[in-house]
């Protein structure tokens, strides 16, 4: 199976804080599947490291108030393009992220509080028929 995976979960140092961490379940997923690493935020033109951002309705804003919605939407579109190009039918994305979060994301107050919702890339992938799960669901969904 071809699966799109958040690059940070594959150990790529692309998170907002410059980090990345190979998730053990992703490592096991590599054994029997073709994984396509993506970072929607980098694909949207944002640097690493970068100011943390959260979703507020349809907008994505940084902690200091800068609107980065355009970059997040561009990154989501590029992520979908890669999923389609490689024939991915599923995606494993970083939970709670404003681009990759699925089901629960930070609420836009930078307080650590969560709310129901999806990140921009997760939402676009799902709307286009790609099954999207967070890293905590890998065992249940794929292994």
N, C-alpha and C positions, 0 to 999 in steps of 0.2 A: 504494500500500500504506500502511496506517496502522501506524506503528511507535512504540512507547513508547520514550522515550530519557531516560537520566539527565540531569536538568536541568543539572548541572554541565558535562556535555559539550557543552551548547548555550550555554555562557558565563554561566549564572546563578550568582551568587556564593552558593552554598548548601553548599559542602563544609564539613567539620568545622573547617577552618582559615579559613573565610570566603571562600575563593577559588572560582574557576570558570574554565574555559578552553574556549573554542569549539574543538572538535576539527575539523581540516580535513576528515576523512572524513565527519563528521556534517554539516558544511556542504555537502558534495557530495550527501549523502543527502537533504538538504532540497529539492534541485532537482526530484526526481521522486516524492517521497513526502510523506505527511502525518505530521509528527512531533508526538508528544504528550509534552511535558516533564513529568517527575516527579522528586521527591526523596522517597524513602520515609522518610528520617529526619525531614524537615520534616513530612511527612504524619502521622508518628507523634507529633508534638508536641515534637520536640527543637529547640533554638534554633540559630542560626548567629551566630557560631562556637560550637562545642561541644567538649567534651573528646573526644579520639580514643577510639575503641572497637574492640574485636576480638571475634570469635566464639570461644567456648570450648565446644565441643560444642553443646548446645541453648541456651546462655546467651550474651548479649552483655554485656560488661563494659567500663567505661572504664578508662583507664590508672590512675586513682586507686581503682579497685575497685568503683565504683557499678554496680549491675545495671540495665541499660536494656533488658532483653529485652522487657518489655511495650511500650515505645515502638516498638521495631523490629518486633515482630509486628503492632502496629496499623498501622504504616506499610506493611508488606508487604500487609496486607489491603486497605488503601485503594488501593495501587498496582494490585493485581489488580482491584479494583472499577472503577478508571478504565480499565484495559485492556479490560475487558469492556464498559463503557459506550460506549467509542469504537470497539469492534470491532477492536482491535489483535490481529494474529496473530503479531507478533514484537516483541522488545525488544532494544535496545542499551543495555547497562548498564556502569557504571564498574567496571573490573576491580579486584580485590583488596579491594573494600569489604565490610564485614560485612553490608551490606544488599544491595548490587548485584553483588558479585563472583560470577563464574561459572567454575567449574573449579578455581581456585586463590584462596585467601584468606589473610590473615595468620593465624598459628597461635594467637593468643591470649596470647602471651608478651610482646608489645610489643618484640620484639628485631629485627623486620624479617624474621623467618623466615616462610616460606610453607608451606601444607599444602593437600592436596586438599580441595575442598569448595565450597559455594555460600553466598552471603549469604542472609539470610532472605527478601528480596523475590524474588531470582532463583530460589530454591528453590520458592517458592509459585507463581510464574508458570509455571515449568516443569511442576510437578505438575498444573497446570490447562491444559496443552496449548499454551502459548505458547512459541514458539522464542526462546531467550535466548542472546545472544552478547555478548562483551565488545567494547570499542571497537577493539582490535587486529584483530578479525575482520571489520570492516565491509567492507573491500575485497573480501575473499574471499567473503563471504556475500551482499552486496547490490550491489556496484558492478561 
